[in-house]
Amino acid sequence: NATESLVLRTTFTTRNFHGWGCLSVLPDEVARLGAKNVLIITDPFLAQSGLTKQIVDTLQQIGVSSVVNSDVVAEPPLAVAEKLVQFARQQNADLVIGLGGGSALDLAKLVAVLATQDGNVADYLNLTGLKILSSQGLAKIMIPTTAGTGSEVTNISVLSLASSKDVVVHDYLLADSVIVDPQLTVSVPARVTAATGIDALTHAIEAYVSVNATPISEGLSLQAIKLIARSLDKAVKNGNDRQARIDMSYGSYLAGLAFFNAGCAAVHALAYPLGGQFHIAHGESNAVLLYYVMGYIRSACAEKLKDIYQAMGFDVANLSAEEASKKCIIALKELVNTVSIPATLQDFNIPQDALDALSNDAIKQTRLLQRSPMLLSLQDIQAIYQSAFN
Ligand code: NAD
């Protein structure tokens, strides 16, 4: 879409912190934003891990009070978002901190905006909602603990519905301050490290081949692919590998900025119904489809897949785009296998007779599908799910 391709998305107004231990900037950022009453939105694991208490104590030392809500659930359903917004409206908060994976950050962003305006979350959904957010709401600081979704730098909140997923999209969802401390990701278990890492890789790849890609988003994508390809397996095998965790945090952030600028596409369109209907973790839904979707659209983006293959660390000097793109697709499949994510829909116990319903929901994701370098029909989508089945 012409308008979208002409608007360069950046986070100029957002302050971004990176590096091992950079969580230490939090009190200064809270003070800078003039906050006195903070609402921390997180999930039960992080609430119990000691990290949340550490943040509450640190804020107390600078005279800032905080309320913690840890009702976040993974792949948050709309109902959880509605309840959190109601909770936030009863607080007297002036700043929201999102602490956790994409699920916590997406809810924190939404809650911060809707705390100060009317309506249900459902009113603002992209596919079915009729309202548009009218103000930026409370100040927001996002602290990702997975590497990951890139939610800390995007203007999107994703919610699970019965059939699929939908999003609230608005620049008011952008954070004021983003603190990406890779140290916080050390405790992420191997399976979540693998799934979230492939999610980030998928963002970078989909943004790179997107019809809306620009030289700027392409640079972000390629650097993200390089960092993720060299370090994902290491981070999965040894969560204490400091350099691998640093690479993954930068890779996830860069991939987030890349898709914020150029958009995700068909892999996400087909992954959303797997999340909605079968509650498969977002990263795993992307991982199981990545090879099949990219293989299907390969001929429409062969040159770009050659670049991706090179960014993954492979020598492309003597390869045509045709050869390199085929090798790239196989390398993606091997990477997903290496980090032990199941390779077929059947491995996730999805029955054959679910494929039609999945296809019928995927085709509704026009926002995503329109960015694919090959436009996919319902029949194409059915064929992709069928090939991913077994
Ligand atoms: P998540 O937030 O659902 O977390 C997955 C699991 O990891 C949870 O059990 C959580 O408790 C645990 N976890 C998180 N941090 C941990 C840590 N440091 N140590 C140990 N365990 C930890 O997973 P996610 O993949 O980060 O987020 C998925 C959600 O983000 C989905 O709803 C997806 O649709 C959404 N998403 C949003 C965007 C966006 O731009 N807003 C982009 C992609 C995905």
Boltz pocket constraint, residues with backbone or C-beta under 6 A from the ligand:
constraints:
  - pocket:
      binder: B
      contacts: [[A, 43], [A, 44], [A, 45], [A, 46], [A, 73], [A, 74], [A, 75], [A, 76], [A, 100], [A, 101], [A, 102], [A, 103], [A, 104], [A, 106], [A, 145], [A, 146], [A, 147], [A, 148], [A, 149], [A, 150], [A, 151], [A, 154], [A, 155], [A, 156], [A, 157], [A, 158], [A, 159], [A, 165], [A, 184], [A, 185], [A, 186], [A, 187], [A, 188], [A, 189], [A, 192], [A, 196], [A, 199], [A, 282], [A, 283]]
      max_distance: 6.0
